[in-house]
Amino acid sequence: MFRLIVCLALLSASVSATVYDRFYQWAETHKIALPEGDHEFLHMLANWKNNDQIIEETNAKNLTYTLGHNAFSGMNSDEFAEHMHFGLNRDLIASAVGLRGFSETLDLTALPTSVDWRSQGVVSPVQDQGQAGTCYSFGTSAAVETALAIKTGVLTKLSEQQIVDCSTIKNGGPNMGVNGGQIAPTFEWIGKVGGLCTEQSYPYVSGTTKTTGTCQKTCSKVSGTDVQGVVNVKPKSDADMMTALSKTVVTIAIEADESTFQLYKSGVFTGKCGTTLDHAVALVGYGSQNGLDYYILRNSWSSSWGDAGYMQIGRGNDPTTGKPYNNGAGQCGLLMEASYPVL
């Protein structure tokens, strides 16, 4: 007890009342349940202080992007990765379903200067995967939703939970439920089973339960969601990616475990980011801002992360080197693995 009291006293001496106020305000704003145990509380506060310092030091540099507090500010990078479980499973065998991807002839001469599918009303609201490795289900369902909306003019929210529960290896699919999955094989699986159900008839719960559920067969299938084929975008090609995005939303794999990615708030993200792919997201367009080219990334970490759930992520050349991001692999590896469905 004496040792704990000393720790609390030392912490109090190093933390101003203003910092305490901001910490409690952060917890209230993001509905964070503060730990009841003293050690756990001190650990979360220490993480928050460290992230607060990262935010202040980064923003003071006047970079192309800004950081800010979000629901993950009480975690260090290791805890963040464990909490999110990310969900892109690189150990799975891509032939689990029998992928029948095909390519398209791309016209690289007539690309629009910018694309934003959100402005067309064909992108559903940002979702929250919660504490489950289910990003692949959100990235792929988003692409199917947009493809269907472009084709029919009707935007229908589709079921991520169906993908999580029913596309497991146990059920003859390519994925591992809340323990991760793949992109292109999931599109193929959607075609194999005849499409996806509505979110309303098969709502998402794994973010709370942290488990893979039993596959439900009685949900309401949405006509036209039976994927006919998968286009795999040529790796390391911004031109091919932009051409694909001029047609539809594209699901991609990225590395998302850097603290600057975790705390991203606004601007064009050009910060340090590798190519160890661990997270699936959707790209919904591209554009330019103050001479910086970017893609529009739709995440599945709720609208409290980033710019209302989105990120402008660097496209083309890294402004600090003048060379392509990650030797052509794209910022955070976004040009390494990308696919979209054909309905």
N, C-alpha and C positions, 0 to 999 in steps of 0.2 A: 504493500500500500504506500509506504514511504517513497519507493522508487517511482510509482505512478504519479504521486503528488508532485514530486520533483519535476517529472516530465511535463506535467500540466503547467507548472509554474514557469518552466523554461520556455514552453511554447507561448504562454501568455505574454512573456516578456518580449518575444520576438514578433508577435502578431498584434498589430494595432486594432483598436476598436473598429476603425473603418473597414479593415480587412474582414474582421468577424462579421460586420454588418453586410458586407458584399457577399460573403460566403453563405450566410443564412438567406439573403435575398435570392441568390442563385438557386439554392435548394428549393425555395418556395416557388420561384418562377418555373422551374423544370420539374416540379413535383417529385423531388428526390427525397426518399425516406432516409433520414440521417440515422446512422448506426446508434444503437443504445449503449453498446460497450465502449468504454473509454479508449481502448487501444484502437478499435476499428474507426471510431470517430476521428482520433488523431491522425490515423493513416489517411483517411479520406481528405481531411483538411490539408495535410501535407501535400497530397497529390494535387488538390485544387490550387494551393499556393504555387506549386511548381508550374502547373499549366498556366496560371495567371501570369507568371514571370515570362514564360515562353510567348504568350500572347503579347505582352507589353513590349518585349525586346524585338519580336518579329515586326510588329506594327510600327515601331519606331524607325525601322529601316526604310519605310516608304517603298515597299516592294510592289509587285503587280497585284498582290492579293492581301487580304487582311484575315486575321484570325479572331475568334471570339468564343466566349463561353457557350457551352451547350450541355445537353444531358450527360455527356461523357467526361466532363471536366473533373470529376472526382476520381478518375481512374488514371493510372499510369499506362504506358503503351502496352505492356504485357497483360494487364488486367483488361484493357480495352479489347485486345485480341481474343482473350478468353471469354469475355462477356458476349462479344458479337459472334464468336465461333466462325466468323466470315462465311464460309459455306461453299467455296469453289474447291471441289475435291480433286486434286491432281493425281491421286492414286487410282482412280477409277479407270477402267478400260473403255476407251471410246467406242469400241465395237460391241458394247453390251446390247445395243438395240439393232445394230446393223445400219449405220448411217448411210443415207443415200443422197448426200449433198450434191449440188450441181452448181455450175458457174453461169454467169450471165455476161453477154457482151456489153461492155460499159462504154458510154460516150463521155469522154473526159473533156470535151471541148465546149460544152454548153452548161457548165455548172453555175447555179445561182451564187451570188456573193454571200448569201446567208440563208439558212433554213432553220425554222423553229416550229416543230409540229404542234407545240402547245397552242400556238396562235390559231391553228386550224380546228381546235376543239376535238382532237383525236387522241389526246393523252389523258389518262385518268389521274386523279390526285395522288400525290406521293404517299406511299405506304410505310409501315414500320414493321420490319421483320422481327424485332424484339430479340430475346436471348436464344436464338436458334440459328443454326447454319443453313438458312433457307434462302439466301440471296439469289440463287439460281432460279428459284420458282418465281420471284418477283421480277427478275430481269427478263425471263422468257415470257411470262404472262403479259407484261407490259408491251412487248413487241407484237404478240398475237392480238391484243386489244386494239392497238393502233392499226395494224394491217387490216383487221376486220372493219374498223371505223372508216378507213380510207376507202375500202371496197363498197361498203353499204351505206355510209353516212350516219351510222348509229354507233355510239360509243357505249360498250357494255363492260362493266367491271367483272372480270373473270376470277376464278378461284385458285389462289396460290395453295391453299390447303389440300386441294385435290392433287396437285402436283407432288406436294410433300408426302402425302399418305399413300398415293397409288402408284407413283413412278419408282418405287424402291426396287432393288434387285430381287427381293423376296417376291414381289408381285410381277416380275418379268420386265422391269424397267431398268434404267441406267444409273439410278441415284441411291443415296443413302439417307433419305428423309432429313431429319434435323442435323445430320452429321455431314451434310454436303452433297453436292451434285455437279452436273455438267450443263453446258449450254446447248450446243448443237444436238447431242443425243436426246435432250429433253424435248426439243422441237419435234424430232422424229417420233418420239414416244407419243406426243400429243396427236400426231397424225395417225399413229397405229391404233389408238384407243377411240378414235372418232371425235376428238375435240375436247373442249373444256366446258365445265359447268359455270353457272353464275356464282359470284361471290356470295350473293344473298342466300343461295341454296346450300352452299358449302363454305361457311365463313372461316377465316383464318384464326387459329387458336394456339398454334405451336409456339408463338413468341412468348406466350404466357406459361403454357404447360411445359415447354422445353422438351416435348416428346413428339414422336411420330405416331399419328393416330391410325386407326383401322380404316382401310379404304372403304368409302361409302359409295354404293352403286346407284343410289336413288336420287342423286342431285339432278338439277335441271340443265341438260346440255344446251349449249348455244349453237344454233345452226351456223355453219360456215367456218367454224374454228378448227376443223379437221385439217391440219397442216398437210399440204401436198408435196412440199419439198423444202429444203434448207439451202440457202445461199451462204457459203462461207467466204467472207470478204478476204481478198488477197492480203496477206500479212505485210506489214511495214510499208503500206502505201496510203498516204493521206488522200491522194486523188481517188483511189478506189473507195475509201471510207466515205469521203464526201459525196461521191456518186451514189453509194448505197443510201446515205442519209437523205439525198434528194428524192429517194423513192419511198422511204419508210423509216421507222425507228429500228435501231440496231442494238443487239445485246452483245456486250463485250466483257472481257475479263481484265482486271487491273490488280495492281498491288495497292492495298489501302491501309497499311499498318503504320505509316509514319505519323508522328504526333501532329505535324502540320496539316495532314489530311484529316486527322481526327478532329482538329479544332478549326478547320476552315470555315470562314464566314462569308466572304465576298471577293469579287475581283477575279482575275485570271490566274489560276493556280499554276505557278511555274516552279514551285519549291522542290526540294529533294524528294525523289520518289523513284523506286526501283522497278524491277520487272519480275519479281517473284509473285506470280498471279495467285491471289487468294480471295478475290471478291468479284461477284458478277453484278453488273449494273446495266442500265440502258442509256444509249446516246439518243437524244431527241432532236439534234440539230447542230449547227455550227455558225460561227460568225466572227466578227472582229471588233476590238475595242481599243481605242487609243493606239492603233498600230499593232496590237497583239491579236494573233489569231487564236481561236479557241473552239472546242467542242462543248456542247451543253450536255452535262451528265446528270441523269436522274438517279438518285440513290434510293435506298429503302431503309433509311435510318430515321424516318419521320420528318415532318416539315420543320422541326426545331433545329435540325442540323443544316449547316451551310446557308445558302440563300433560298430559304423556304423549301429545303430538301434537295436543292440543285447545286451544281458546281459548274463554273466555267473553267474548263481544264485546258491547259496549253495544247496548241495544235501547230504542227510544222516544226520550226526551229526554236530551240531553247534560246531566249534572248541573252542569257549570260555567256553563251559560247558561240552563238550564231550557227550552230550545227543541229541536226535533228535530235530530238529528245531520245536518250538511251540508244544511240547509234541506229536510229530508225525504228526502234520498237515502240516509239510513242511515249508520251508522258504517262508514267505509272504503268507502262507496258500495254497501253490501250490498243495498239495496232497489232498485237500478237495473236489474239484469238477473238474473232468477231463473226457473228452470224445473224441472219434474220430469216423469218419464215415466209413461205409463199403459200397463200390460201387458194 
